[in-house]
Amino acid sequence: MAVPKYKTSKARSRRRRSINMRINGVVLSVCSNCGSKVKPHRVCPKCGNYRGKQVLEPEEMA
């Protein structure tokens, strides 16, 4: 079994972990009907369309 020859420093191990703990930004796609930005695979809250079909009634602006 492989055994490390030297102790891994805190900086080295934390640097390695920090690469995997990064938070990625939100990915947004464009609605094909109204052009607003929407999360992928979700109904557009502005127009209520999903994949070219009217699914929900759009919310009225008050």
Buried (B, 14 or more C-beta within 10 A) or exposed (E): EEEEEEEEEEEEEEEEEEEEEEEEEEEEEEBEBEEEEBEEEEBBEBBBBBEEEEEEEEEEEE
